[in-house]
Amino acid sequence: MTAEEPADLLRRVAAGCPGAWEDLIRRYGSLVRARTTAYRLQEADAHDVAQTTWLRLAENLDRIHTPGHLAGWLAAVAAHECQRVARDRTRVVVSDDAALPAPEWESGPEQAAVDGDVRRAVAGAIAGLPPRRRALLAALFAEDRRPYAQIAHDLGVPVGSLGPTRARLLRVLRRTLADSGIAA
């Protein structure tokens, strides 16, 4: 592909030539899809990201000064949109409004079976850890959590080592669960 081909394609799109958008999407659609795949978005989110990426291109057609870099521009826009979707998905709204209705759903027997499988897999992964690591996890995730300083004192480890050790333990557990097919 030469630098002129993307420029010609962009000119056709800007001029509203029939089939120009389809040609553009055919040429660069897999690049945009690859971005959404890299971010492991759900299918609906991936489609939203793709549509937003094409919309951003339509809005900025007159600002693409280096058509030869169109692929990089599309990849960057798609990555930015993926990050926005991932960030918005994890946003939590805190409210003191007690009038908010509680979510109503009932999990069926399939979900109960899956939940049981996950609980058994997590318990097995934790049981496979050395005793000191199991004790650390139990202390860090107990319902009546104690301060880090108290946990460190009880376990005989420096308080500054708790965070990094916790991170390593969670990576080990995630890897173990992924190997067993439970987590991604």
C-alpha positions as CSV (number, residue, x, y, z in Angstrom):
1,M,0.0,0.0,0.0
2,T,1.5,3.3,-1.0
3,A,1.0,6.7,0.8
4,E,-1.2,7.8,-2.1
5,E,-3.8,5.0,-1.7
6,P,-5.0,6.0,1.8
7,A,-5.0,9.7,0.5
8,D,-7.2,8.7,-2.5
9,L,-9.5,6.7,-0.3
10,L,-9.9,9.5,2.2
11,R,-10.6,12.0,-0.7
12,R,-13.3,9.6,-1.9
13,V,-14.8,9.3,1.5
14,A,-14.7,13.1,2.0
15,A,-16.4,13.6,-1.4
16,G,-19.2,11.2,-0.4
17,C,-18.4,8.8,-3.2
18,P,-20.6,5.7,-3.1
19,G,-18.9,2.7,-1.6
20,A,-15.9,4.8,-0.2
21,W,-16.8,4.1,3.5
22,E,-17.3,0.4,2.8
23,D,-13.8,0.3,1.1
24,L,-12.3,2.2,4.1
25,I,-13.9,-0.1,6.6
26,R,-13.0,-3.2,4.6
27,R,-9.3,-2.0,4.5
28,Y,-9.0,-0.9,8.1
29,G,-11.8,-2.7,10.0
30,S,-9.6,-5.6,11.1
31,L,-7.1,-3.1,12.6
32,V,-9.9,-1.6,14.7
33,R,-11.2,-5.0,15.7
34,A,-7.7,-6.1,16.7
35,R,-7.6,-3.1,19.1
36,T,-10.9,-4.1,20.8
37,T,-9.7,-7.7,21.0
38,A,-6.5,-6.6,22.7
39,Y,-8.6,-4.9,25.3
40,R,-10.8,-8.0,25.7
41,L,-14.0,-6.0,25.5
42,Q,-17.4,-7.6,25.4
43,E,-18.9,-7.8,21.9
44,A,-21.3,-4.9,22.4
45,D,-18.6,-2.7,23.8
46,A,-16.3,-3.7,20.9
47,H,-19.0,-2.7,18.4
48,D,-19.4,0.6,20.2
49,V,-15.7,1.3,20.1
50,A,-15.6,0.5,16.3
51,Q,-18.5,2.8,15.6
52,T,-17.0,5.6,17.7
53,T,-13.7,5.2,15.9
54,W,-15.4,5.6,12.5
55,L,-17.3,8.5,13.8
56,R,-14.1,10.2,15.0
57,L,-12.7,9.7,11.5
58,A,-15.7,11.2,9.9
59,E,-15.5,14.2,12.3
60,N,-11.8,14.7,11.5
61,L,-11.5,13.8,7.8
62,D,-10.3,17.4,7.1
63,R,-7.6,17.1,9.8
64,I,-5.8,14.0,8.5
65,H,-2.7,15.7,7.1
66,T,-0.7,12.5,6.7
67,P,-3.0,9.9,5.1
68,G,-0.1,7.4,5.1
69,H,-0.4,7.3,8.9
70,L,-4.2,6.6,8.8
71,A,-3.7,3.1,10.2
72,G,-1.8,4.5,13.2
73,W,-4.4,7.2,13.7
74,L,-7.2,4.7,13.7
75,A,-5.3,2.3,16.0
76,A,-4.7,5.2,18.5
77,V,-8.3,6.4,18.4
78,A,-9.6,2.8,18.9
79,A,-7.2,2.3,21.8
80,H,-8.3,5.5,23.4
81,E,-12.0,4.5,23.0
82,C,-11.2,1.0,24.5
83,Q,-9.6,2.7,27.5
84,R,-12.6,5.0,27.9
85,V,-15.0,2.0,27.8
86,A,-13.0,0.0,30.3
87,R,-12.7,3.0,32.6
88,D,-16.5,3.7,32.4
89,R,-17.3,0.1,33.0
90,T,-15.5,0.2,36.4
91,R,-16.9,3.5,37.5
92,V,-19.0,3.3,40.7
93,V,-21.6,5.8,41.7
94,V,-21.9,6.2,45.5
95,S,-25.2,7.4,46.9
96,D,-26.8,7.8,50.3
97,D,-30.2,7.5,48.8
98,A,-31.8,4.6,50.6
99,A,-34.8,4.8,48.2
100,L,-32.8,3.2,45.4
101,P,-34.3,-0.2,44.7
102,A,-32.2,-3.2,45.2
103,P,-31.4,-5.1,42.0
104,E,-33.8,-7.8,41.4
105,W,-32.7,-11.0,39.8
106,E,-32.7,-14.6,40.6
107,S,-29.8,-16.8,39.5
108,G,-30.9,-20.1,38.2
109,P,-29.5,-23.5,38.8
110,E,-26.9,-23.0,36.0
111,Q,-25.5,-20.0,37.8
112,A,-25.5,-21.8,41.1
113,A,-23.5,-24.6,39.6
114,V,-21.0,-22.2,38.0
115,D,-20.7,-20.3,41.3
116,G,-20.0,-23.6,43.1
117,D,-17.3,-24.6,40.5
118,V,-15.7,-21.2,40.9
119,R,-15.7,-21.4,44.7
120,R,-14.2,-24.9,44.7
121,A,-11.5,-23.8,42.2
122,V,-10.6,-20.7,44.3
123,A,-10.5,-22.8,47.5
124,G,-8.3,-25.4,45.8
125,A,-5.9,-22.7,44.5
126,I,-5.7,-21.1,47.9
127,A,-5.2,-24.6,49.5
128,G,-2.2,-25.1,47.2
129,L,-0.4,-22.1,48.6
130,P,2.2,-22.4,51.4
131,P,0.7,-21.9,54.9
132,R,2.2,-18.4,55.5
133,R,0.7,-17.2,52.2
134,R,-2.7,-18.7,53.0
135,A,-2.5,-16.9,56.4
136,L,-1.7,-13.7,54.7
137,L,-4.6,-14.0,52.3
138,A,-7.0,-14.9,55.2
139,A,-5.9,-11.9,57.2
140,L,-6.0,-9.4,54.2
141,F,-9.5,-10.5,53.1
142,A,-11.2,-11.3,56.4
143,E,-14.5,-9.7,57.1
144,D,-13.1,-8.1,60.3
145,R,-10.0,-6.7,58.6
146,R,-7.3,-5.5,60.8
147,P,-4.9,-2.7,60.0
148,Y,-1.9,-3.6,57.8
149,A,0.4,-2.9,60.8
150,Q,-1.4,-5.4,63.0
151,I,-1.4,-8.0,60.2
152,A,2.3,-7.5,59.6
153,H,3.1,-7.8,63.3
154,D,1.0,-11.0,63.7
155,L,2.7,-12.6,60.7
156,G,6.1,-11.3,61.5
157,V,6.7,-9.5,58.2
158,P,7.6,-5.9,57.4
159,V,4.4,-3.8,56.9
160,G,5.9,-2.5,53.6
161,S,6.0,-6.0,52.2
162,L,2.3,-6.7,52.5
163,G,1.2,-4.8,49.4
164,P,3.7,-6.3,47.0
165,T,3.3,-9.8,48.5
166,R,-0.5,-9.5,48.1
167,A,-0.1,-8.4,44.5
168,R,2.2,-11.5,43.8
169,L,-0.2,-13.8,45.5
170,L,-3.2,-12.5,43.5
171,R,-1.2,-13.0,40.3
172,V,-0.3,-16.5,41.3
173,L,-4.0,-17.3,42.0
174,R,-5.2,-15.6,38.8
175,R,-2.6,-17.7,36.8
176,T,-3.6,-20.9,38.6
177,L,-7.3,-20.2,38.0
178,A,-6.6,-19.4,34.3
179,D,-4.7,-22.6,33.9
180,S,-7.7,-24.5,35.3
181,G,-10.0,-22.6,32.9
182,I,-11.9,-20.7,35.6
183,A,-10.5,-17.2,35.0
184,A,-9.3,-15.4,31.9
